[in-house]
């Protein structure tokens, strides 16, 4: 025989309230990560004939709390500034895919006035070079890309 379930408006209200509480609790517990990702500092990439410079603003974060990791062609920046008593910590994480024509092995980083500056040079094989042409009338130089 089938059991009879009674519908209760009170149970529905409490279930709805529990679900809303769960959603808000999840939102607030994830807030530091979402804040860092949602308001992630915009970075700027400048290219030159020697390579690329990437400027990432990290205001209020001590450079000692910043980690740079390179795996293949992926560069990951992780920073966590521990909060003072009662304050939440500030977290930042961003990954970049570095083009294959840049030499990740020679990447250098500096930090000044809240700005992380990454310098990635071009690979030697990609840089333009001069080729000398020897001929009867003397030598000429032609620039090759």
C-alpha distance (Angstrom), angle and dihedral (degrees) to the residues before:
residue distance angle dihedral
X1 . . .
X2 3.77 . .
X3 3.76 119.5 .
X4 3.74 118.9 -123.2
X5 3.79 116.4 -126.2
X6 3.72 117.8 -156.7
X7 3.76 119.2 -140.7
X8 3.76 113.5 -128.9
X9 3.79 122.3 -170.3
X10 3.80 89.5 -160.6
X11 3.81 92.0 58.3
X12 3.81 90.3 49.5
X13 3.80 91.5 51.5
X14 3.81 92.4 49.1
X15 3.83 91.9 46.2
X16 3.80 89.7 50.3
X17 3.82 91.1 48.9
X18 3.81 92.0 48.7
X19 3.81 90.3 51.3
X20 3.83 92.4 49.3
X21 3.83 90.1 47.9
X22 3.79 90.0 50.9
X23 3.82 92.2 50.4
X24 3.80 93.3 47.9
X25 3.80 91.3 45.1
X26 3.80 90.8 52.4
X27 3.81 91.1 46.7
X28 3.81 93.9 51.2
X29 3.81 94.3 44.4
X30 3.82 90.0 52.6
X31 3.80 94.1 43.0
X32 3.85 99.7 102.6
X33 3.79 91.0 53.2
X34 3.78 92.9 43.4
X35 3.80 91.9 47.3
X36 3.79 92.0 52.8
X37 3.79 92.6 45.5
X38 3.79 96.4 38.0
X39 3.78 93.1 48.7
X40 3.75 95.6 29.8
X41 3.74 111.7 163.4
X42 3.74 111.1 -99.6
X43 3.75 111.9 -118.6
X44 3.76 127.7 -146.8
X45 3.80 126.5 -143.1
X46 3.79 120.0 -156.2
X47 3.78 120.6 -174.9
X48 3.77 127.6 -157.6
X49 3.79 134.9 170.6
X50 3.82 88.6 -89.9
X51 3.80 98.8 49.9
X52 3.79 143.2 -77.0
X53 3.79 133.1 -47.3
X54 3.80 118.0 -157.8
X55 3.82 117.5 -164.2
X56 3.81 115.7 -161.3
X57 3.81 117.8 -178.1
X58 3.81 111.8 -137.3
X59 3.81 104.0 170.3
X60 3.77 116.4 -173.8
X61 3.81 94.5 12.9
X62 3.78 119.5 117.5
X63 3.83 110.8 -129.8
X64 3.82 88.0 -130.1
X65 3.83 87.5 67.1
X66 3.83 94.3 53.7
X67 3.82 120.7 95.6
X68 3.80 125.5 -167.5
X69 3.79 118.9 -162.6
X70 3.79 128.3 -177.3
X71 3.80 121.0 -162.6
X72 3.78 113.6 172.3
X73 3.79 104.9 -50.1
X74 3.81 95.4 -21.5
X75 3.78 119.9 101.5
X76 3.80 116.2 -166.4
X77 3.80 124.8 -166.1
X78 3.81 115.9 -160.8
X79 3.77 124.6 179.3
X80 3.77 131.9 171.1
X81 3.76 123.2 179.3
X82 3.80 109.5 -166.0
X83 3.79 113.1 -130.6
X84 3.76 124.6 -125.4
X85 3.79 120.6 -108.5
X86 3.78 108.4 -45.4
X87 3.81 94.3 1.9
X88 3.76 123.1 111.1
X89 3.76 119.2 -116.5
X90 3.81 119.8 -108.6
X91 3.80 114.9 -122.4
X92 3.78 129.7 -170.8
X93 3.79 129.6 177.2
X94 3.78 130.2 168.6
X95 3.79 133.8 162.9
X96 3.79 128.2 -154.4
X97 3.77 129.4 -166.8
X98 3.80 106.0 -136.7
X99 3.82 115.1 -146.3
X100 3.79 115.2 -113.7
X101 3.83 93.3 -117.4
X102 3.82 90.4 67.8
X103 3.81 121.2 83.1
X104 3.81 104.9 -124.8
X105 3.81 90.3 -179.9
X106 3.83 89.4 68.1
X107 3.81 96.0 46.3
X108 3.80 113.4 139.9
X109 3.80 129.6 -169.2
X110 3.77 135.6 -161.2
X111 3.80 134.4 175.4
X112 3.77 125.4 -149.3
X113 3.81 130.6 162.7
X114 3.82 94.3 -14.4
X115 3.81 94.5 -47.8
X116 3.81 121.1 116.2
X117 3.80 109.0 -152.6
X118 3.80 119.0 -163.1
X119 3.80 120.1 -169.4
X120 3.80 118.6 -163.8
X121 3.82 116.5 180.0
X122 3.79 125.7 -147.9
X123 3.79 117.2 -101.5
X124 3.80 112.6 -100.2
X125 3.81 91.3 -118.6
X126 3.81 90.4 60.2
X127 3.81 98.7 46.7
X128 3.81 116.8 100.3
X129 3.79 114.1 -106.3
X130 3.79 136.8 -173.0
X131 3.79 120.3 -113.8
X132 3.79 120.1 -161.0
X133 3.77 118.1 -140.4
X134 3.75 115.6 -151.1
X135 3.75 116.5 -150.8
X136 3.77 144.2 154.8
X137 3.80 95.4 -91.3
X138 3.81 95.8 48.5
X139 3.77 135.6 -77.8
X140 3.78 125.8 -50.7
X141 3.76 129.4 -169.9
X142 3.75 123.8 -136.0
X143 3.77 123.7 -172.6
X144 3.78 113.6 -129.2
X145 3.73 127.4 -166.1
